[in-house]
Amino acid sequence: MNNIVLKKNLGIIFALFSIYQISLALNYVTPLMTDDFTYMKLGTNLVAHYNHYMGWSGRVVADMISTLILSLEEKNFMSLANAIPLITIPLLICIIAGMKESTISIIGIFVAFIFYILFNPSLGQTTFWIVGSANYLWTSMFALIFILILYFLYYEIEINKYFLIVISLLAGCSNESTAISLVMLAAIFSAYAFFYRKSIFYKVMTCFIPLLLGTIILVAAPGNRNRLTNPDFSAWRQLGIIGKMELHIFDRIPAMLENTYQIYLLITVFFLIMVLQKNKPKKNELIIFVLAPVVLSIFMVAIMVASPYSPPRAANMSLIVVLIPIIYLLSRVHKSISVITLVISAYYFSNYLPLEYMNLSKGLI
């Protein structure tokens, strides 16, 4: 038994180490971009960050992470730091997906990473451009840790109160669509706890309040209002509610989901395979591990109807969330299916990686 556990742990370490090496190489060849130099000049001076908050952006967490990484100056050190979320996120996804059985799938770690790379809405901008990574990858990592906390609370797993508060605040300060979506999720979970699980209600509120506070700090920033008055957004501001909805549904959502819609198809395929194999889990498991993440993922994209600008990179957290049901369902089908999935995805990944490496090295993000 001890040998099995040891081999399992070594397999997880090997998977994470392999992913880190790939992430490190891709980070290293990606040159610094225009915004990187701007945030490098901003530095870690708190007064400068306060002025930035008042005049340009409410993303205090992303902005601080950007300047902290860029303050390392040497590209080697920047790359070492910026590769951290790419090993953390697949691991977190697998912890959530395997929570019911208290297992972490080695195949799941590789598949989560490969799917993140292959189906990413804008890989260079969300992951390897440092300022973009701070805004869409690091903040997604904090948001995913918050989601993990909600699963811990649901299964009444002990968690440090102060860690819970800090992560909730960071998740609230992530980015607008993610933060608002998490507030909606936490509000629903709070109502559920109040009516059906009073024993966890206090702990749920302990994370909901700092999450809401962080979201208010983010969304209500004076800098956001200043950006909204930018002349570039005048045409959007003149649109009515219906016009904004039409623009979002028919133009922006297809652009955001151009690379990620296949994930939803794969969820359907894996679910059907699971049903045919007569391995259907309980209804509440399907709700919390499949339906809830899918709905949250879709909501994260839909809520951006209220934003004047929604580039494809803004759908990064939506992709990450929807990887939870992928890994959960993959653990429920026959192991041969999960192995075949890994082999096929690894084949496409091996063909895609050299091209992406070349593009990143040229600054084509």
N, C-alpha and C positions, 0 to 999 in steps of 0.2 A: 504493500500500500504506500509506504514512504517513497519507494522508488518511482511509483506512478506519479505521485505528487511532485517529486523532484523533476522528473522528465517534463511534466506539464509546465512547471514554473520556468524551467530552462527554455522550453518552447516559446513561452510568452516573452521572455527576455530576448531571445533570438529574433522573434518577429518585430519587436519594438526597436531593437538595435538595427535591423535591416532597414526598416522604414526611416529611422533617424539618419542613416547614412545616405539614403536616396534624397531625403529632404535637405540634408546638409549640402549635397552636391548642387542641387537645383537652386538653393538659396545663394550659394557662393558665386555662381556664374551670372546671377541676375544683377545688373548694374543699378546704382542708385538713380532714381528718377527726380524730376523737377520738384515735386512736393517733399521728397526726402531732404533735399537741401534746405527747403524752407523751414521744416521742422527741426533740422539740425541747428539752424540759426536760432530758433525759438528756445532751444535748450530746456533745462529743467528748472529754470527760474520761476517760482510760483507767481510772482507779480506778472510776468509775461504770459503765463497760462491764464491768469485771471482776466487779463486784457483780451486774450484770445477768446475766452469764454463769453465775455461781454460783447465782443464785436464780430465773432465769426462762427463759432461752433460750440455746441453743448456737450460734445463727446469728450468729456474730461478724462475718462479712463483711456480711450484710444489715443488721445493726444499725448498723454503722459507716457504711455507705452512706446509710442513712436519716438519721442525725444529720448527716452531712456536707452532704447536699442541703438539709436543713431549716435548717442553720446559715447558709445563704445569705440567709435572712430574706425578701428580696424575691421575690414570686411569679414575676416575670419571669425571674430568675436560676434559680430552682428549675425552672421549665418548660424553660429552655434546657438544663439538665443532664439532666433526666429524659427528654427526648426522644432522647437519644443512643442508648440500646439499640435503639430502634425503627428506626433506620437501619442499625445495626450487624448486627442479627440477619438481616434479609433478605439483606444482602450476604454474610454468612458462609454462609448456606444455599446461595446461588448459587455461591460459591467451591467449596464441597464438591461440589455436584451437577455442576459443570462441570470438576472437577479432571482427569478423564481426558483431556479435550480442551483443558485450560488456557484455558477461556473463561468469561466471566461474562455471563449472559443479562440483557439489560435488561428484557425481558418477564418473565423469572423474578423479578427484584427486585420489580416491581410486583405480580405474582401472589402471591409469598410474603408481602408486606405485607398485601395485601387479604384473603388467606385467613386470615392471623393475626387480623385484625380481625373478619372475618365468623364464623369458627368458634371464636373464643376461648371457653373455658368460663365466664369471668367477666371481661369486658374491663376494666371500671372498677376492679375489685379487683386485677387482675394488672398493670395497665399505667399507670393514671393516678393512682390513690391512691398517694402517695409511699411510705409504709411498705409497702404491698402490692407496689409496683413493685420496691422494694429486695429483697423476699423472693422474688418470682416472675419478675421480668423481668431485673433486673441479674444475679442469680445464674444465670439461664438463659443469659445472654450469656456468662458465664465458662465455663459448662458446654459451650456450643456451641463456644467457642474451643478447649476441651480436646478435643472430638470432632474438630475440624479438625486439631489436632496429631496425633491418632492416624492420620488419613488422610495427613498429611504423612509420618509415620514409615512407613506402609505403602508409599508410593510413593518412599521414601528421598529426600525433599526436605529440604534442610538447614534447621535451625531452631536458634536460639540456646538453649543449654542453660539459661541462667539464666531466660530468658523461659518456657521449658517448665516449670521447677520452680515458678516463681511462679504461673503459670496453673493448674497441677495442684493446688497447695495451695488456691488460691481456689475451684476447682471442688469440691474435697473439702469445703470449708466452706460450700457453697451452701445446699441444704436437704436434708432427710433422704432422701426418695425419690430425688431426683436423684443425690445423692452415692453412695448404696448401689448404684444402678443403674450408675453410671459405674465404680465399683469392680469390679462383676461383668464389665462390658464390658472393662475394662483387664486383668483377670485372665485372661479368655479370650484376649485379644490377646497377653498375655505368654506364655501357654502355646504359642500358635501360633508366636510368634517364637522361643521356646526350641527347639521341635522342627523348625521348617521354615525360619526366617529368622534364624539366629544373628547375622548381620551387624547387625541392628537391635535385638537383645535388650537390650543395655546401655542404649540410648536409651529403650526402652519401660519398662524398670525405673526409669529416671531420672524418668519422669513418674508411674509407678505408686506409688512409695514416698511422695512428697509428697501424692499424691491420697489414699492410704490414711491418712496422718497427718492430713490435713485432715478426713477423714470421722470419724476417731476423736475429734478435737477437737469436732466438731459433735455426734455422736450420744451421746458419753459425758459430755456436759456435765451437771453437777449440777442445773442449772436445768431440764433436760428431765425428770429424775427427779421434781423437785418438782412440775412441771406434771402429770405422770402421776398423782400422788396427789390431784389436784384432785377434790372431791366430784362435779363435773359429769360425770366419767368413770367413776363408780362402777358404773353399769349395764353399761358396756362391759367393765370389768375383771372383772365376774362372769360374763361369757359364756365358754363353753369355746371351744376351737379351731374346732370345727364351727360354733358359733353366730357367731363373729367372721367366718368365711368366708362364711356365708350372708348376714350383714348387709352385708358388703363387695360381694359379687357381685350381690345382688338389690336393694340399696338405694343404696349409695354409688357404685358404678361407673356405673349408669345416669344418676345425677345428674351425675357428672363428665364423662361422654361425651355428654350430651344435645345439645350444640352441635357436637361434634367427630367423631361417628361417621361423618358424611358424607365426611370426608377419606379414610377407609379405602375407602369405595365408589369415590371418585374415583381412588384408586390402582389399583383393579381395572379401572376403565374405561380409564384411560390405558394400562395394561399390555396390555389386550386390543387396543386400537387399534394399539399398537406392534407386537404380534405379527401382526395382520392386514396391516399395512404392510410386513411382512417386514424389520423393522429391529431384530430381537432382538439385544441385545449378548451378550458372552461370559457364561458362567455365573458366574464369579467377580465380575464387575461387578454382576450382579443381586443377588448375595449381599451385597456390601458397600454398595451404594447403595440397595437396595430392601428386601431381607429383613431385614438387620441393623437398620436404623432402625425398621422396623415392629415387630420383636420387642422392641427396646429401649423403644419407645413404650408397648407393651402391658405390659411388665414394670414400667415406672415407675408405672403405675396399679395393677397387681396387688400390688406390694410394700407399698402403703399399707394392706393388710389388717392390718399390725402397728401401725398408728397409731390412737389413740383418736378422732381427729377428722380427716376428710378432706373438706374443702369442695371444690366444683368448681374453685376457683382453683388448687388443688394440682396439677391436670392440665395446667398451662400448659406446662411443659417437654415433656410428652408430645406436645402439639400441635406444638411447635416442631420436635422431632425428626422427626416424621412428614411435615413439609413438605419434607424432603430428598428422599425418593423422588418426591414430587409434582413438584418442579422438575426432577429428573433425568429422569423419564419424559416430562415436557413438552418437554424438549430433544430427546427421541428420536422424537417423533411429527412429522408434517408441520407445517411452520411455520404453515399455515393453521389447524390445530387449536389451536396455542398462541395465535394471535391471537384466534380465536373465544373461547377460554377467558378471555383478558384482557378482551375486550369485554363478555362476559356478567357476569364477576365485577365489572367496573367499574360496570356498570349497577346491580347489587344493592348495591354499595358506596355509590354515589351516593344511593340511596334510604335506606340504613341510616345514613349519616353524620349527616344533620341531626337525626334522632331521638336518636342517641347523644350528639351535641353538646348537645342540650337536656337530656337526662337527666344528663349529667355536670355541666352548669352548675347543676343543682338539687341536686347531691350524691347523686344516685341511682346508686349503684355496685353 
